[in-house]
Amino acid sequence: MSYCPQVTSGGDSVWDMRFHARVQTVMEEFIFTQACVVADCNGNNVDDALDISEGTSADVDGTGIPDECEDCNLNGTLDQAEIAAGTSDDINANGVPDECEPDCNNNLIPDTYDIAMGKASDRYGNNIPDSCEADCDNSGTSDYTQLQAVMSLDVNRNLVLDSCEDCDGDGTVDAAALGGAHNVWIGSDVLRVVGEYHADTGVLVKNSEAGFIRATQDVRVTADGRVLVSSAGDDRIVVFDMVTGAYAGDLVESGSGGLDYPTGMAIRSAGSLLVSSRDTNSVMEYDLATGEFLGAFVSSNAGSLIAPFGLTFGPDGNLFVTSNDNRVLEFDGVSGTFVRTFVTLEDNGNLQAPRSLLFKSDGNLLVAGYESDSVHEYDGNTGGFVGVFQNGGALFGPWGMRVGPNGNIFVTRDIDHDVARDPCEPACLHVTTTRIFEYDAHTGNSMGSYVLGDDTGLWSPTGFDFVRGWETDCDRNLIPDRCDLADDASTDLDENGILDSCEVDCNGNGVNDFLDIIPFGTSRDCNNNRIPDECDMASGASEDCNGNGRIDECDTIGNGDFNGDHAVGLHDYLYFADCMVGPNQGPQPSSPGCIDACLAAFDFDGDGDVDMIEFALFQQGMTGSTGPAVVIDATPIGHPGNANDTHGDGYGGVAYTYNIGKYEVTAGQYAEFLNAVAGVDTYGLYSTEMWSSIRGCKVERFGGSGTKGDPYRYRVAADWADRPVNYVSWGDAARFSNWLHNGQPTGIQDLTTTEDGSYFLNGAMTNAELLAITRALDATWVIPSEDEWYKAAYHYNDGVTGNYFDYTTSSDRVPSNDLEDPDPGNNATFYDGGHTIGSPYNRTVFGAHQNSESPYGTFDQGGNVYEWNDAILYGAYRGLRGGSFDSNGRVVQLAEVRTSNYPAEEGYLIGFRLAEVPRARSDRTADSWRRGRAR
């Protein structure tokens, strides 16, 4: 028999699959009369009749049953002969000697006969006298009988009384020793209690003290054993004791700080509690210990936030919040300032009424769509809609979501038997009463129901949270670790009291690998093998052939897109050159494990090689008919290992070969950049001063409202396109560098376009944030370092010497500011009693002083506009070099002179040029980089 899971909770464990004695008898009588049933008493997969006819088995008594099946006591005499001779009894006349049948009470009478004759009771029809069943608590009533009467005595549903489970015999039952490890606390928007449910079976353990909450929206369990509940009906955050379930007071009193209809909660690493205040369109912050109001972490309507609900921190530490207009907004995790709309209305996959959200192990974001009856998945970098996550389960009204202790995704189903949502109702005979579904985190496949059954008393579940359990049950087997340590099956070789299986730490950071992975940590595990991806790469188990930080099995590599940025650009060209060998030869990339990736991306004709045929097709796919939007004409800077300048502060020594732009980035190039990524100008790449100021570079923003559906557009006045851009901050220049690094993609400003690449900006905007930015190891296009800029401007280009000119015009003489054709040399654009060129231009087009280049062939490193470098001066500024059209070039162009500005500052005197540097990767030699360099 089995218990209906819709009635009785406990999942598969309550399906006590056995046949009742009465049913068993009826089935046996039926089966034995069917000609199609083959008898095989000796279990050799051969019909007994065939065994006998072929002589494999003897049948001395002619019963049609092999003799080996008729000697139950193995004494060499057939059972029937022993019974006939009286040497064996057969009191129940079933042809089997009594001594061969179960006799649990040792009264020499088979148990089934005791039961049949009424000499023993078998209340539940399992063919075992009740008096023989286990009675671990010596109550005089069998455990099985007690459990049938009161199933709550066996919460873990293993048919053993919980009160008898004490694995180490210390007098504390295992359930108490575990301290609720990995159990789940669930709230409801109709019940006035929250309940604790068993980690494995989902059976109700206990309810909280009743009457202290109204309309639970979310639940959080703290590390110190408090259960926090957002009580929306009376604007409070209520506390219950995790051990007893008793009401422990209010952490946040009604309306504190203006809290109005609290919904989602999140705990900051700084020791505070964030609470979504639905009716004030804000996120409040409270001290996690005292409940003191600390202020509005996200101010009202920031980013046009509407009725926030779900809160979660991303791997980068930023805060993500659901907005009731079906968007997800991103806020700075430290300051709470608005960063960007992460999930937009235009690309939300028909998300309706978003509730909770979380990041899963591969870094993608999941959002529960309450009215769309599905969990939506979004790209963790761009916020682009990936698809519906869950596969299976009648998930009506998904509300709460958590990553469970096993790494799977758990989701509450708030709506029960809703005729409007489920057209099957009420016609269906059976409809699940699942309260929480479980899904595989990697595939989204349904793993079944976790909490279900009418006996839970749980209806309309909302938020929930799992109890920390790593301290008492680190391997999540629901046996106290102290018992595992006493078991030879578990080891503790270093004798530190922690199971060795819980000290797997592949990256050596002192944290168990499982806890390093999102959402418990910040490491990705996109292949779902419970090992951080960085360890897979370090061990060689996985490759990251394109160096983008994602292991290849989780990357989309193909059709020329080697770096997985969904575009074919200059960055991919570097990899193509590394993969290409020639006809009839397999690719031989500098990292041998990347052969398959080379073929996947570049073997367009499927012949197993990457040759000139692929090169022609790759160029076509990369450039089309017009070429890349922006081409940086770069000149090589050789003589690696040159000495620093011997006078001044001593700059210019660079240990590697690199390229640097011959010219400053122009207004025309910058306009192309804006049209590619600033249709929605999240990070202010455009300054209105570019157009409106008399000193601006005449880039105009026109058309559109700056939304994804109605983006801005940009154009530059024709006579300004080849003059240097200005009004650009250091951060703007870094984002332009990332755009080139990523292959000049088109799209919103996110990690695939402007926020990652040569620099990991990820929304950095303030002076402090921009000062903290450093160049990535695999950077390509960059803001020059001060040494890179200095060498290109002043070094003699005569080997590894320390010989340098005083001025950027290959001269130690003060330059003139003349504009002549032909240029006699040693001229620059600066102020010397007058401007080189009059208003409104003041700035010359690139290369106007055609014979006044530096020894390496760069132009205008002195004059025109100051140029950013990456130096940090006086702890608050980024470096500038070279002077401007409005500066006294006799002074500022000198090699000895440094200046600086705040990195977020956009000024009319400031522009930039870029450098192209070799990627600092162990699997790429300098030669392979030079061979693949984009020009």
KAFENDA-V118615 format. One record per backbone hydrogen bond with DSSP energy under -0.5 kcal/mol. CO is the residue of the C=O (numbers start at 0). NH is the residue of the N-H. Records with the same first field share a line. If there is no record, write none. Layout:
BEGIN
CO->NH, NH
END
This chain:
BEGIN
0->17
3->6, 7
5->453
6->454
9->12
10->13
11->14
13->2, 15
14->16
15->17
19->23
20->24
21->25
22->26
23->27
24->28
25->29
26->30
27->31
29->32
30->33
32->34
33->36
35->37
38->47
39->42
46->49, 50
47->51
48->52
49->53
50->55, 56
51->54
57->66
58->61
65->68
66->69
69->78
70->73
77->81
78->82
79->83
80->84
81->85, 86, 87
82->85
88->97
89->92
96->99
97->100
101->110
102->105
109->112, 113
110->114
111->115
112->116
113->118, 119
114->117
120->129
121->124
124->20
128->131, 132
129->132
133->142
134->137
141->145
142->146
143->147
144->148
145->149
149->152
150->153
152->161
153->156
160->163
161->164
163->165
164->173
165->168
170->172
172->175, 176
173->177
174->178, 179
177->180
179->182
182->466
183->196
184->464
185->194
186->461
187->215
191->210, 211
193->207
194->185
195->204, 205
196->183
197->201
202->197
205->195
213->232
214->231
217->229
219->221, 227
221->224
224->241
225->221, 227
226->239
227->219
228->230, 237
229->216, 231
230->233, 235
231->234
234->254
235->230, 237
236->250, 251
237->228
238->247, 248
239->226
240->244
244->208
245->240
248->238, 250
250->252
251->236
252->255
254->257
255->258
259->278
260->277
263->275
265->267, 273
267->270
270->287
271->267
272->285
273->265
274->283
275->262, 277
276->279, 280, 281
277->280, 306
280->300
281->276
282->296, 297
283->274
284->293, 294
285->272
286->290
291->286
294->284, 296
296->298
297->282
298->301
300->303
301->304
305->323
308->263
309->321
311->319
313->316
317->313
318->330
319->311
320->328
321->308
322->325, 326
326->322
327->341, 342
328->320
329->338, 339
330->318
331->335
336->331
339->329, 341
341->343
342->327
343->346
344->347
351->370, 371
352->369
354->309
355->367
357->365
359->362
360->524
363->359
364->377
365->357
366->368, 375
367->354, 369
368->372, 373
373->368, 375
374->388, 389
375->366
376->385, 386
377->364
378->382
380->750
383->378
386->376
390->445
392->394
393->395
394->396
395->414
396->413
398->355
399->411
401->403, 409
403->406
407->403
408->438
409->401
410->436
411->398, 413
412->460
414->416
416->418
417->421
420->422
421->424
423->426, 427
434->412
435->449, 450
436->410
437->446, 447
438->408
439->443
443->390
444->439
447->437
449->451
450->434, 435
452->455
453->456
456->458
459->188
461->399
462->186
464->184
466->181
468->471, 472
471->480
472->475
479->482, 483
480->484
481->485
482->486
483->486, 489
486->489
490->499
491->494
498->501
499->502
502->504
503->512
504->507
511->514, 515
512->515, 516
513->516
515->521, 522
516->519, 520
522->517
523->532
524->527
531->534, 535
532->536
533->537
534->538
535->539, 540, 541
536->539
542->551
543->546
550->553
551->554
554->556
557->560
559->561
560->557
566->568
568->572
569->573
570->573, 574
571->575
572->576
573->577
574->578
575->579
578->587
581->584
584->609
589->591
590->593
591->594
593->597
594->598
595->599
596->600
597->601
598->602
599->558
600->559
601->603
602->605
609->580
610->614
611->615
612->616
613->617
614->618
615->619
616->620
617->621
618->622, 623
619->623
622->625, 626
629->631
630->632
631->633
632->661
634->659
635->637
636->657
638->641
646->649
650->644
653->640, 641
656->917
657->636
658->915
659->634
661->858
664->724
665->669
666->670
667->671
668->672
669->673
670->674
671->675
672->676
673->677
675->746
678->680, 711
679->681, 748
680->683
686->689
687->690, 691
688->692
689->697
692->695
697->699, 716
699->701, 714
701->712
702->712
709->704, 705, 706
712->701
714->699
716->719, 720
717->720
719->666, 722
720->667
721->845
722->666
728->732
729->733
730->734
731->735
732->736
733->737
734->738
735->739
736->740
737->741
738->743
739->742
747->749
749->752, 753, 754
754->760, 761
757->775
758->760
760->763
765->769
766->770
767->771
768->771
769->772
773->759
775->778
776->919
779->916
781->914
783->869
784->788
785->789
786->790
787->791
788->792
789->793, 794
790->794
791->855
793->804
799->642
800->642
801->645
802->795
805->894
806->809, 810
810->806
815->827
817->819
825->815
827->829
828->863
829->831
830->888
833->831
837->840, 841
840->842
843->723
844->847
847->849
848->851
853->856
857->853
860->862
861->828
862->864
863->884
865->910
866->880
870->872, 878
872->875, 876
876->872
877->900
878->868
879->898
880->866
881->862
883->886
886->830, 888
887->890, 891
888->892
890->893
891->881
893->896
898->879
900->877
901->904
902->729, 730
904->906
906->726, 909
908->865
909->726, 727
910->867
911->664
912->783
913->660
914->781, 916
915->658
918->920
920->923
924->928
925->929
926->930
927->931
929->932
END
